[in-house]
Amino acid sequence: MKQSEITELSVEELKEKVTDFKKQHADLKMAHSVTPLENPLQLRKVKRTVARLATEITKRENQ
C-alpha cells in the first residue's frame, strides 16, 4: 500500500486496515514456518505496511 493511498483513508479505515494486515502477516509467518514461502519478502512488505498505517494513525491523533 502506497503512502498516497494511506493519506486518503479515514482513521477508522486505517484501524481496519491495520488489523487486516496484522492478520495477513501472522498468516504469512505461520505458512513460512511450515513450508518456505515462494517470496519471503512478502513478510517484510506487510510488516512495513502495518508500520506505515500505525504511524499515520499516531500522526493524526497528535494533531
Secondary structure, 3 states (H helix, E strand, C coil): CCHHHHHHCCHHHHHHHHHHHHHHHHHHHHHHHHCCCCCCHHHHHHHHHHHHHHHHHHHHHHC
